[in-house]
Amino acid sequence: MQSIVSYPDRGVGGKNSYRGNCSPKLIEDLIDQYDLKYLSDYMVGSGTTEDVCKARGVGGMYLDLNRGFDMMTMDIPERADNIFWHPPYDDIVVYSDEMYKAQDIINRYGFDPRVNDLSRCNGWEDFVKKMNYCTMKQFTSMEKGGRMFILMGDIKKRGKLYSMLLDIAKPGTVEQIIIKAQHNCVSDRRSYSGRFVPIVHEYLLVLRKDSPLMFEVQMTKHQRADMRDMEGATWRDVVAAVLEDAHKPLSLKEIYERVDGHKKCQSNPHWTDKIRQVVQNEKFFSHVERGVYGLAAA
Ligand SMILES: C[S@@+](CC[C@H](N)C(=O)[O-])C[C@H]1O[C@@H](n2cnc3c(N)ncnc32)[C@H](O)[C@@H]1O
C-alpha cells in the first residue's frame, strides 16, 4: 500500500448498487498493510467490510442504521481492536428512506432511522458536530493500540469546499493520510463547465490509539479575523483593504476612523503618519482630491 491508492476494478464484497459503497480492495489492503486480525464497521452499509473480513478470516462486528444500530443513541456493544468507518458525506447520498425504507426499520427495530441518520443532518455544522460525537464514541471504545480508519471526502457546494478531513476532530496519533482515487461515481457521468474542478478522490485517515486515557485531539476552529488587529498585515494592505471595503475613495479622516482603536494602531503611536505615508505610494493608491485617496487603477 502506498499513500495513493486506486481501485478501478471494485473487487468482490458488499454491493455496488448501494450508493456510496467503497471498494472491498481497500479493506483487503488495510488488512494486509496493518496485519489486522479484527476489524469492525458500525456503518457497514451494504456489508463490504464484513464480506472482506469474513473471506479473509478476520473477525469483527458489523452494524448500521439499516441493521437497527444508531451510533448517535446506542452504545457500541464491544471494545474493538480496529474500526473501519465510512460515514455518509453529509447529504451527498441520503441513506434512510432512499437506500432502505424507513418504515421497514421502524417495523423491525422500533425507531425511525431518519432522526439520527448522518446523511440527514441540518447543515454542515450539525453534520460536523455529529461526526465528532461519533468519532469520539468510536475512538474511546477502541482498545489501546487500535486503529481507526476513516474514509471520507470533500464536498463542493456553491463555490465553497466543505472538507471532512479538515473539519472533523482527530483524536489520538494521526498516523497516515491516504488519498484514494474515486471510480464509477454518479458524478463521473456529469459534464462540468467553467472553473469547477471535479473531485475525484477521497481520503483515508488513519488514527492510532497509543494512550487509553489521555490523548491529543486536533480540532478545527473557524473564527473570523480582522486584519486591522493582525501583526502580519502591513499598513499598505490595511489601508488598501479599508478602501476596497468602502468601495469608494475616502478622506484621511475617514480612513483614520476606520482603523482607530484596532491593535495595529495601539502598537504604533505614529499610525496616522504611517497612513499618510503609505497613501503617497502611487503604485497602490491614487490621490483623488485634496486629502482624499482611492485605490490605484489595476
Ligand atoms: C457511506 S455508507 C457506508 C457504505 C459502506 N462502506 C459500503 O461499502 O457499503 C454510510 C452508512 O452510514 C449509515 N449511517 C448513517 N447514520 C448512521 C447512524 N446514526 N448510525 C449508524 N449508521 C448510520 C448509513 O445507513 C449508511 O449505510
The ligand as an SDF file (V2000), in Angstrom:
LIG
                    3D

 27 29  0  0  0  0  0  0  0  0999 V2000
  -21.1480    5.6230    3.0550 C   0  0  0  0  0  0  0  0  0  0  0  0
  -22.2760    4.4630    3.7010 S   0  0  0  0  0  0  0  0  0  0  0  0
  -21.2520    3.0950    4.0530 C   0  0  0  0  0  0  0  0  0  0  0  0
  -21.0050    2.2900    2.8090 C   0  0  0  0  0  0  0  0  0  0  0  0
  -20.2030    1.0130    3.0430 C   0  0  0  0  0  0  0  0  0  0  0  0
  -18.8200    1.2760    3.3050 N   0  0  0  0  0  0  0  0  0  0  0  0
  -20.3630    0.1120    1.8530 C   0  0  0  0  0  0  0  0  0  0  0  0
  -19.3490   -0.1790    1.1900 O   0  0  0  0  0  0  0  0  0  0  0  0
  -21.4950   -0.3010    1.5450 O   0  0  0  0  0  0  0  0  0  0  0  0
  -22.6810    5.1590    5.2440 C   0  0  0  0  0  0  0  0  0  0  0  0
  -23.6330    4.3500    6.1170 C   0  0  0  0  0  0  0  0  0  0  0  0
  -23.8220    5.0560    7.3570 O   0  0  0  0  0  0  0  0  0  0  0  0
  -25.0710    4.6390    7.8730 C   0  0  0  0  0  0  0  0  0  0  0  0
  -25.4660    5.5840    8.9470 N   0  0  0  0  0  0  0  0  0  0  0  0
  -25.8320    6.8770    8.8500 C   0  0  0  0  0  0  0  0  0  0  0  0
  -26.1280    7.3960   10.0570 N   0  0  0  0  0  0  0  0  0  0  0  0
  -25.9370    6.4010   10.9600 C   0  0  0  0  0  0  0  0  0  0  0  0
  -26.1100    6.3140   12.3800 C   0  0  0  0  0  0  0  0  0  0  0  0
  -26.5340    7.3550   13.1140 N   0  0  0  0  0  0  0  0  0  0  0  0
  -25.8250    5.1220   12.9930 N   0  0  0  0  0  0  0  0  0  0  0  0
  -25.4090    4.0480   12.2510 C   0  0  0  0  0  0  0  0  0  0  0  0
  -25.2670    4.0720   10.9080 N   0  0  0  0  0  0  0  0  0  0  0  0
  -25.5090    5.2380   10.2670 C   0  0  0  0  0  0  0  0  0  0  0  0
  -25.9740    4.6470    6.6540 C   0  0  0  0  0  0  0  0  0  0  0  0
  -27.0950    3.8140    6.8520 O   0  0  0  0  0  0  0  0  0  0  0  0
  -25.0220    4.1410    5.5520 C   0  0  0  0  0  0  0  0  0  0  0  0
  -25.2210    2.7710    5.3250 O   0  0  0  0  0  0  0  0  0  0  0  0
  1  2  1  0
  2  3  1  0
  2 10  1  0
  3  4  1  0
  4  5  1  0
  5  6  1  0
  5  7  1  0
  7  8  2  0
  7  9  1  0
 10 11  1  0
 11 12  1  0
 11 26  1  0
 12 13  1  0
 13 14  1  0
 13 24  1  0
 14 15  1  0
 14 23  1  0
 15 16  2  0
 16 17  1  0
 17 18  1  0
 17 23  2  0
 18 19  1  0
 18 20  2  0
 20 21  1  0
 21 22  2  0
 22 23  1  0
 24 25  1  0
 24 26  1  0
 26 27  1  0
M  CHG  2   2   1   9  -1
M  END
$$$$
